[in-house]
Amino acid sequence: MRPDSNSSTEPIDTWSAETRNGRWLVVDRNGCEVADCGDRRDDADLIVHYSQTHEQMLRALRAALPYLESSYENLRSFGMDFDDARQTLERAAAALKYVTSQPSLASVAGGRAAAGD
């Protein structure tokens, strides 16, 4: 029931907002520019917040899904096929599939990271 996903041990990039030459930039953990927000600090902070929230959601769903699958299978093996347990598992799997199908964070940042700028 688990959708195809990357390993939960996959390194996740962390972005931050900083100024360089008087301009607000979003940079990755290597200091590479992801987005140039000019004088708009709020835009840079919003991109960073979105990326952190997105990555936290992915981590939580990837960590929870194996536990939910195991719990559901254990209940079923004892003849306790509860609808709410099945629905919880299906919803978690659907949420993970939805989150991983969303456009990459690079596209949110104007595609600069994808373009290698």
DSSP file (Angstrom, degrees, kcal/mol; ACC not computed):
  #  RESIDUE AA STRUCTURE BP1 BP2  ACC     N-H-->O    O-->H-N    N-H-->O    O-->H-N    TCO  KAPPA ALPHA  PHI   PSI    X-CA   Y-CA   Z-CA
    1    1 A M              0   0    0      0, 0.0    68,-0.0     0, 0.0     0, 0.0   0.000 360.0 360.0 360.0 -14.3    0.0    0.0    0.0
    2    2 A R        -     0   0    0      1,-0.1     3,-0.1    94,-0.0     2,-0.1  -0.552 360.0-129.2 -74.9 127.9    3.0    2.3    0.4
    3    3 A P        -     0   0    0      0, 0.0     2,-0.1     0, 0.0    -1,-0.1  -0.379  38.9 -85.3 -70.0 155.4    3.5    4.6   -2.6
    4    4 A D        +     0   0    0     -2,-0.1     2,-0.3    93,-0.0     0, 0.0  -0.418  67.2 156.9 -59.9 130.0    7.0    4.7   -4.2
    5    5 A S        -     0   0    0     -2,-0.1     3,-0.1    -3,-0.1     2,-0.1  -0.963  43.4 -91.8-150.3 165.2    9.0    7.1   -2.2
    6    6 A N        -     0   0    0     -2,-0.3     0, 0.0     1,-0.1     0, 0.0  -0.369  58.1 -81.9 -75.1 160.2   12.6    7.9   -1.4
    7    7 A S    >   -     0   0    0      1,-0.1     3,-1.5    -2,-0.1    -1,-0.1  -0.280  30.4-127.8 -61.4 146.2   14.3    6.4    1.6
    8    8 A S  T 3  S+     0   0    0      1,-0.3    -1,-0.1    54,-0.1    55,-0.1   0.646 109.8  61.3 -71.4 -12.2   13.7    8.1    4.9
    9    9 A T  T 3  S+     0   0    0      2,-0.1    -1,-0.3     0, 0.0     3,-0.1   0.454  75.3 121.5 -91.3  -0.3   17.5    8.3    5.4
   10   10 A E  S <  S-     0   0    0     -3,-1.5     2,-0.1     1,-0.1    -4,-0.0  -0.403  74.9-106.5 -61.3 132.7   17.9   10.4    2.2
   11   11 A P        -     0   0    0      0, 0.0     2,-0.5     0, 0.0    -1,-0.1  -0.383  32.1-146.0 -64.0 138.7   19.6   13.7    3.1
   12   12 A I        -     0   0    0     -2,-0.1     2,-0.1    -3,-0.1    43,-0.0  -0.917  13.9-123.9-110.0 129.7   17.2   16.6    3.1
   13   13 A D        -     0   0    0     -2,-0.5     2,-0.5     1,-0.0    42,-0.1  -0.434  19.7-149.3 -71.3 141.1   18.5   20.0    2.0
   14   14 A T        -     0   0    0     -2,-0.1     2,-0.3    41,-0.0    15,-0.2  -0.956  10.6-160.2-113.7 132.0   18.0   22.9    4.3
   15   15 A W        -     0   0    0     -2,-0.5     2,-0.3    33,-0.2    13,-0.2  -0.751   8.8-176.5-107.1 154.6   17.6   26.3    3.0
   16   16 A S  E     -A   27   0A   0     11,-2.3    11,-2.9    -2,-0.3     2,-0.4  -0.967  24.7-118.0-145.4 161.7   18.1   29.7    4.8
   17   17 A A  E     +A   26   0A   0     -2,-0.3     2,-0.3     9,-0.2     9,-0.2  -0.846  40.9 155.2-101.7 137.0   17.6   33.4    4.0
   18   18 A E  E     -A   25   0A   0      7,-2.4     7,-3.4    -2,-0.4     2,-0.4  -0.973  37.2-113.1-152.3 165.0   20.6   35.7    4.0
   19   19 A T  E     +A   24   0A   0     -2,-0.3     2,-0.4     5,-0.2     5,-0.2  -0.847  26.5 176.6-105.5 141.7   21.8   39.0    2.6
   20   20 A R  E >  S-A   23   0A   0      3,-2.3     3,-1.9    -2,-0.4    -2,-0.0  -0.977  76.0 -10.6-139.8 126.6   24.5   39.4    0.1
   21   21 A N  T 3  S-     0   0    0     -2,-0.4     3,-0.1     1,-0.3    -1,-0.0   0.861 130.2 -54.8  52.7  38.4   25.4   42.7   -1.4
   22   22 A G  T 3  S+     0   0    0      1,-0.2     2,-0.4    17,-0.0    -1,-0.3   0.566 114.9 113.6  76.6   9.1   22.2   44.2    0.1
   23   23 A R  E <   -A   20   0A   0     -3,-1.9    -3,-2.3    16,-0.1     2,-0.5  -0.910  67.2-123.6-116.1 142.2   19.9   41.6   -1.5
   24   24 A W  E     +AB  19  38A   0     14,-4.0    13,-3.2    -2,-0.4    14,-0.5  -0.723  36.9 179.8 -84.1 125.6   17.9   38.9    0.2
   25   25 A L  E     -AB  18  36A   0     -7,-3.4    -7,-2.4    -2,-0.5     2,-0.5  -0.902  28.9-137.5-123.7 151.8   18.7   35.4   -1.1
   26   26 A V  E     -AB  17  35A   0      9,-2.8     8,-3.8    -2,-0.3     9,-1.6  -0.959  33.4-175.4-102.8 126.9   17.6   31.9   -0.3
   27   27 A V  E     -AB  16  33A   0    -11,-2.9   -11,-2.3    -2,-0.5     6,-0.2  -0.897  20.0-126.6-124.8 152.5   20.6   29.6   -0.1
   28   28 A D    >   -     0   0    0      4,-2.4     3,-2.2    -2,-0.3   -13,-0.2  -0.245  46.5 -84.3 -86.0-177.4   21.0   25.9    0.3
   29   29 A R  T 3  S+     0   0    0      1,-0.3   -14,-0.1   -15,-0.2    -1,-0.1   0.684 130.0  55.2 -65.6 -16.1   23.2   24.3    2.9
   30   30 A N  T 3  S-     0   0    0      2,-0.1    -1,-0.3     0, 0.0     3,-0.1   0.404 119.9-107.6 -93.4   1.4   26.2   24.6    0.6
   31   31 A G  S <  S+     0   0    0     -3,-2.2     2,-0.3     1,-0.3    -2,-0.1   0.534  70.8 146.3  85.0   6.1   25.7   28.4    0.3
   32   32 A C        -     0   0    0      1,-0.1    -4,-2.4     2,-0.0    -1,-0.3  -0.582  55.4-107.8 -79.2 138.6   24.4   28.1   -3.3
   33   33 A E  E     +B   27   0A   0     -2,-0.3    -6,-0.3    -6,-0.2     3,-0.1  -0.461  39.6 170.1 -69.1 129.4   21.8   30.6   -4.3
   34   34 A V  E    S+     0   0A   0     -8,-3.8    79,-0.5     1,-0.4    78,-0.4   0.737  70.1   4.5-103.8 -40.0   18.3   29.1   -4.7
   35   35 A A  E     -B   26   0A   0     -9,-1.6    -9,-2.8    77,-0.1     2,-0.6  -0.994  57.2-144.9-150.1 140.9   16.3   32.3   -5.1
   36   36 A D  E     +B   25   0A   0     -2,-0.3   -11,-0.2   -11,-0.2   -12,-0.0  -0.938  18.6 176.0-106.1 114.2   17.1   36.0   -5.3
   37   37 A C  E >   -     0   0A   0    -13,-3.2     3,-2.3    -2,-0.6   -12,-0.2   0.290  23.9-152.0-103.2   8.9   14.4   38.0   -3.5
   38   38 A G  E 3  S-B   24   0A   0    -14,-0.5   -14,-4.0     1,-0.3    -1,-0.3  -0.359  72.0 -16.0  60.5-125.7   16.0   41.5   -4.0
   39   39 A D  T 3  S+     0   0    0    -16,-0.2     2,-1.2    -2,-0.1    -1,-0.3   0.282 111.4 105.4 -93.6  10.8   14.9   43.7   -1.1
   40   40 A R    <>  +     0   0    0     -3,-2.3     4,-1.6     1,-0.2     3,-0.3  -0.680  35.5 167.7 -98.6  84.2   12.0   41.4   -0.1
   41   41 A R  H  > S+     0   0    0     -2,-1.2     4,-2.9     1,-0.2     5,-0.2   0.884  77.0  60.4 -61.4 -38.9   13.0   39.7    3.1
   42   42 A D  H  > S+     0   0    0      1,-0.2     4,-2.4     2,-0.2    -1,-0.2   0.879 103.1  51.4 -58.8 -38.1    9.5   38.4    3.6
   43   43 A D  H  > S+     0   0    0     -3,-0.3     4,-2.2     2,-0.2    -1,-0.2   0.931 111.1  47.1 -63.9 -45.0    9.6   36.6    0.3
   44   44 A A  H  X S+     0   0    0     -4,-1.6     4,-2.2     1,-0.2    -2,-0.2   0.927 113.3  48.5 -62.3 -44.8   12.9   34.9    1.3
   45   45 A D  H  X S+     0   0    0     -4,-2.9     4,-2.7     1,-0.2    -1,-0.2   0.882 110.1  52.5 -63.1 -38.1   11.5   34.0    4.7
   46   46 A L  H  X S+     0   0    0     -4,-2.4     4,-2.7    -5,-0.2    -1,-0.2   0.909 109.1  48.8 -65.2 -42.6    8.3   32.6    3.2
   47   47 A I  H  X S+     0   0    0     -4,-2.2     4,-2.4     2,-0.2    -2,-0.2   0.925 113.3  47.5 -62.5 -44.3   10.3   30.3    0.8
   48   48 A V  H  X S+     0   0    0     -4,-2.2     4,-2.4     2,-0.2    -2,-0.2   0.927 112.4  49.3 -62.7 -45.1   12.5   29.1    3.6
   49   49 A H  H  X S+     0   0    0     -4,-2.7     4,-2.6     1,-0.2     5,-0.2   0.924 111.4  49.3 -61.0 -45.0    9.4   28.4    5.8
   50   50 A Y  H  X S+     0   0    0     -4,-2.7     4,-2.7     1,-0.2    -1,-0.2   0.924 111.1  49.2 -60.7 -44.7    7.6   26.5    3.0
   51   51 A S  H  X S+     0   0    0     -4,-2.4     4,-2.3     1,-0.2    -1,-0.2   0.907 112.8  47.1 -64.2 -40.8   10.7   24.4    2.3
   52   52 A Q  H  X S+     0   0    0     -4,-2.4     4,-2.4     2,-0.2    -1,-0.2   0.919 113.6  47.5 -66.4 -43.2   11.1   23.5    6.0
   53   53 A T  H  X S+     0   0    0     -4,-2.6     4,-2.2     2,-0.2    -2,-0.2   0.913 112.6  49.8 -63.3 -43.3    7.4   22.7    6.5
   54   54 A H  H  X S+     0   0    0     -4,-2.7     4,-2.1    -5,-0.2    -2,-0.2   0.925 112.9  45.9 -61.5 -46.6    7.4   20.6    3.3
   55   55 A E  H  X S+     0   0    0     -4,-2.3     4,-2.5     1,-0.2    -2,-0.2   0.876 111.2  52.3 -67.5 -37.9   10.4   18.6    4.4
   56   56 A Q  H  X S+     0   0    0     -4,-2.4     4,-2.4     2,-0.2    -1,-0.2   0.899 109.6  50.0 -63.8 -39.8    9.1   18.1    8.0
   57   57 A M  H  X S+     0   0    0     -4,-2.2     4,-2.6     2,-0.2     5,-0.2   0.921 110.6  49.4 -64.9 -43.5    5.8   16.7    6.5
   58   58 A L  H  X S+     0   0    0     -4,-2.1     4,-2.7     2,-0.2     5,-0.2   0.931 111.6  48.8 -60.4 -46.2    7.7   14.3    4.3
   59   59 A R  H  X S+     0   0    0     -4,-2.5     4,-2.2     1,-0.2    -2,-0.2   0.932 112.8  47.5 -59.5 -46.5    9.9   13.1    7.2
   60   60 A A  H  X S+     0   0    0     -4,-2.4     4,-2.4     2,-0.2    -2,-0.2   0.922 114.2  45.6 -63.6 -45.0    6.8   12.6    9.4
   61   61 A L  H  X S+     0   0    0     -4,-2.6     4,-2.3     1,-0.2    -1,-0.2   0.913 113.3  49.5 -66.0 -41.9    4.8   10.7    6.8
   62   62 A R  H  < S+     0   0    0     -4,-2.7    -1,-0.2    -5,-0.2    -2,-0.2   0.873 114.6  45.6 -65.2 -35.7    7.8    8.5    5.8
   63   63 A A  H  X S+     0   0    0     -4,-2.2     4,-0.6    -5,-0.2    -2,-0.2   0.874 117.0  43.7 -73.5 -37.2    8.4    7.7    9.5
   64   64 A A  H  X S+     0   0    0     -4,-2.4     4,-2.6    -5,-0.2     5,-0.2   0.829  98.0  71.3 -79.7 -32.8    4.8    7.0   10.3
   65   65 A L  H  X S+     0   0    0     -4,-2.3     4,-2.7     1,-0.2     5,-0.2   0.890  96.8  48.2 -59.6 -46.0    3.7    4.9    7.3
   66   66 A P  H  > S+     0   0    0      0, 0.0     4,-2.5     0, 0.0    -1,-0.2   0.904 113.6  49.5 -61.1 -38.0    5.7    1.7    8.1
   67   67 A Y  H  X S+     0   0    0     -4,-0.6     4,-2.7     2,-0.2    -2,-0.2   0.928 112.0  47.5 -64.1 -45.1    4.4    1.8   11.7
   68   68 A L  H  X S+     0   0    0     -4,-2.6     4,-2.4     2,-0.2    -1,-0.2   0.905 112.5  49.6 -63.6 -41.5    0.8    2.3   10.4
   69   69 A E  H  X S+     0   0    0     -4,-2.7     4,-2.5    -5,-0.2    -2,-0.2   0.933 112.9  46.7 -62.0 -46.0    1.2   -0.5    7.9
   70   70 A S  H  X S+     0   0    0     -4,-2.5     4,-2.5    -5,-0.2    -2,-0.2   0.917 112.7  48.9 -63.3 -44.8    2.6   -2.9   10.6
   71   71 A S  H  X S+     0   0    0     -4,-2.7     4,-2.4     2,-0.2    -1,-0.2   0.918 112.4  48.4 -61.7 -43.6   -0.1   -2.0   13.1
   72   72 A Y  H  X S+     0   0    0     -4,-2.4     4,-2.6    -5,-0.2    -2,-0.2   0.925 112.1  48.3 -63.9 -44.8   -2.9   -2.5   10.5
   73   73 A E  H  X S+     0   0    0     -4,-2.5     4,-2.3     2,-0.2    -1,-0.2   0.886 110.8  51.8 -64.0 -38.5   -1.4   -5.9    9.4
   74   74 A N  H  X S+     0   0    0     -4,-2.5     4,-0.9     2,-0.2    -1,-0.2   0.924 110.7  47.7 -63.3 -44.1   -1.1   -7.0   13.0
   75   75 A L  H ><>S+     0   0    0     -4,-2.4     5,-2.8     1,-0.2     3,-0.8   0.932 112.2  49.7 -61.3 -45.2   -4.7   -6.1   13.7
   76   76 A R  H ><5S+     0   0    0     -4,-2.6     3,-2.0     1,-0.2    -1,-0.2   0.883 103.9  58.7 -61.7 -38.5   -5.8   -7.9   10.5
   77   77 A S  H 3<5S+     0   0    0     -4,-2.3    -1,-0.2     1,-0.3    -2,-0.2   0.754 106.5  49.2 -65.4 -22.2   -3.9  -11.0   11.5
   78   78 A F  T <<5S-     0   0    0     -4,-0.9    -1,-0.3    -3,-0.8    -2,-0.2   0.218 124.8-103.8 -97.8  13.2   -5.9  -11.2   14.7
   79   79 A G  T < 5S+     0   0    0     -3,-2.0     2,-0.7     1,-0.1    -3,-0.2   0.689  85.8 125.0  76.7  18.5   -9.2  -10.8   12.8
   80   80 A M      < +     0   0    0     -5,-2.8     2,-1.6    -6,-0.2    -1,-0.1  -0.652  27.3 168.2-112.3  74.8   -9.6   -7.2   13.8
   81   81 A D        -     0   0    0     -2,-0.7     2,-0.3    -5,-0.2    -9,-0.0  -0.614  17.9-170.9 -89.0  80.1  -10.0   -5.5   10.4
   82   82 A F     >  -     0   0    0     -2,-1.6     4,-2.0     1,-0.1     5,-0.2  -0.534  24.2-140.6 -78.5 135.4  -11.2   -2.1   11.8
   83   83 A D  H  > S+     0   0    0     -2,-0.3     4,-2.8     1,-0.2     5,-0.2   0.889 102.1  53.4 -60.1 -40.7  -12.4    0.4    9.2
   84   84 A D  H  > S+     0   0    0      1,-0.2     4,-2.1     2,-0.2    -1,-0.2   0.861 108.1  50.2 -68.0 -32.9  -10.8    3.3   11.0
   85   85 A A  H  > S+     0   0    0      2,-0.2     4,-2.1     1,-0.2    -1,-0.2   0.922 113.2  46.0 -67.5 -43.3   -7.4    1.6   11.0
   86   86 A R  H  X S+     0   0    0     -4,-2.0     4,-2.7     1,-0.2    -2,-0.2   0.916 113.3  49.5 -64.0 -43.5   -7.6    0.9    7.3
   87   87 A Q  H  X S+     0   0    0     -4,-2.8     4,-2.7     2,-0.2     5,-0.2   0.884 108.8  52.6 -64.9 -38.5   -8.8    4.5    6.6
   88   88 A T  H  X S+     0   0    0     -4,-2.1     4,-2.3     2,-0.2    -1,-0.2   0.933 112.1  45.8 -61.6 -45.5   -5.9    5.9    8.7
   89   89 A L  H  X S+     0   0    0     -4,-2.1     4,-2.4     1,-0.2    -2,-0.2   0.925 113.8  48.3 -63.5 -45.2   -3.4    3.9    6.7
   90   90 A E  H  X S+     0   0    0     -4,-2.7     4,-2.4     1,-0.2    -2,-0.2   0.892 112.3  49.0 -63.5 -39.6   -5.0    4.8    3.3
   91   91 A R  H  X S+     0   0    0     -4,-2.7     4,-2.6     2,-0.2    -1,-0.2   0.900 111.0  49.2 -68.4 -40.0   -5.1    8.5    4.2
   92   92 A A  H  X S+     0   0    0     -4,-2.3     4,-2.4     2,-0.2    -2,-0.2   0.922 113.1  47.3 -64.3 -42.9   -1.4    8.5    5.3
   93   93 A A  H  X S+     0   0    0     -4,-2.4     4,-2.3     1,-0.2    -2,-0.2   0.906 113.5  48.3 -64.2 -41.2   -0.4    6.7    2.1
   94   94 A A  H  X S+     0   0    0     -4,-2.4     4,-2.5     2,-0.2    -2,-0.2   0.894 110.9  51.0 -66.1 -39.7   -2.5    9.2    0.0
   95   95 A A  H  X S+     0   0    0     -4,-2.6     4,-2.9     2,-0.2     5,-0.2   0.920 111.2  47.6 -64.1 -43.4   -1.0   12.2    1.9
   96   96 A L  H  X S+     0   0    0     -4,-2.4     4,-2.5     1,-0.2    -2,-0.2   0.920 112.4  49.3 -63.7 -42.7    2.5   10.9    1.2
   97   97 A K  H  X S+     0   0    0     -4,-2.3     4,-1.0     2,-0.2    -2,-0.2   0.913 113.3  47.4 -61.9 -42.0    1.7   10.3   -2.4
   98   98 A Y  H >X S+     0   0    0     -4,-2.5     4,-0.6     2,-0.2     3,-0.6   0.943 112.7  47.6 -64.1 -48.5    0.2   13.8   -2.7
   99   99 A V  H >< S+     0   0    0     -4,-2.9     3,-0.9     1,-0.3    -2,-0.2   0.899 113.1  48.0 -63.0 -40.8    3.1   15.6   -1.0
  100  100 A T  H 3< S+     0   0    0     -4,-2.5    -1,-0.3     1,-0.2    -2,-0.2   0.683 107.6  57.2 -75.3 -15.3    5.7   13.8   -3.1
  101  101 A S  H << S+     0   0    0     -4,-1.0    -1,-0.2    -3,-0.6    -2,-0.2   0.544  84.3 106.1 -89.6  -6.7    3.9   14.5   -6.3
  102  102 A Q  S << S-     0   0    0     -3,-0.9     3,-0.1    -4,-0.6    -3,-0.0  -0.314  87.3 -83.1 -70.7 155.6    3.9   18.3   -5.7
  103  103 A P        -     0   0    0      0, 0.0    -1,-0.1     0, 0.0     5,-0.1  -0.209  57.4 -94.6 -55.8 148.8    6.3   20.4   -7.8
  104  104 A S    >>  -     0   0    0      1,-0.1     4,-1.0    -3,-0.1     3,-0.9  -0.179  29.5-112.5 -62.3 158.6    9.8   20.6   -6.5
  105  105 A L  H 3> S+     0   0    0      1,-0.3     4,-1.6     2,-0.2     6,-0.2   0.769 114.9  69.3 -64.2 -24.3   10.8   23.4   -4.2
  106  106 A A  H 34>S+     0   0    0      1,-0.2     5,-3.3     2,-0.2     6,-0.4   0.878  96.6  51.6 -61.6 -35.9   13.1   24.6   -7.0
  107  107 A S  H X45S+     0   0    0     -3,-0.9     3,-1.2     1,-0.2    -1,-0.2   0.832 105.3  55.3 -71.5 -29.4   10.0   25.5   -9.0
  108  108 A V  H 3<5S+     0   0    0     -4,-1.0    -1,-0.2     1,-0.3    -2,-0.2   0.856 106.0  53.2 -65.8 -33.8    8.7   27.5   -6.0
  109  109 A A  T ><5S-     0   0    0     -4,-1.6     3,-0.6   -62,-0.1    -1,-0.3   0.189 133.0 -90.7 -87.8  17.0   11.9   29.4   -6.0
  110  110 A G  T < 5 -     0   0    0     -3,-1.2    -3,-0.2     1,-0.2    -2,-0.1   0.604  64.9 -78.5  86.6  10.8   11.6   30.3   -9.7
  111  111 A G  T 3><S+     0   0    0     -5,-3.3     4,-2.1    -6,-0.2    -1,-0.2   0.557  93.5 130.0  79.2   7.1   13.4   27.3  -11.0
  112  112 A R  H <>>S+     0   0    0     -3,-0.6     5,-2.1    -6,-0.4     4,-0.7   0.912  73.5  47.2 -64.0 -42.7   16.9   28.7  -10.3
  113  113 A A  H >45S+     0   0    0    -79,-0.5     3,-0.7    -7,-0.3    -1,-0.2   0.907 113.1  49.2 -66.1 -39.3   18.1   25.6   -8.5
  114  114 A A  H 345S+     0   0    0      1,-0.2    -1,-0.2   -80,-0.1    -2,-0.2   0.851 111.0  50.2 -66.6 -33.1   16.7   23.4  -11.2
  115  115 A A  H 3<5S-     0   0    0     -4,-2.1    -1,-0.2    -9,-0.1    -2,-0.2   0.588 111.9-121.6 -81.8  -9.9   18.4   25.5  -13.9
  116  116 A G  T <<5       0   0    0     -4,-0.7    -3,-0.2    -3,-0.7    -2,-0.1   0.687 360.0 360.0  79.0  17.7   21.7   25.3  -12.0
  117  117 A D      <       0   0    0     -5,-2.1   -84,-0.2    -6,-0.2    -4,-0.2   0.492 360.0 360.0 -72.3 360.0   22.0   29.1  -11.6
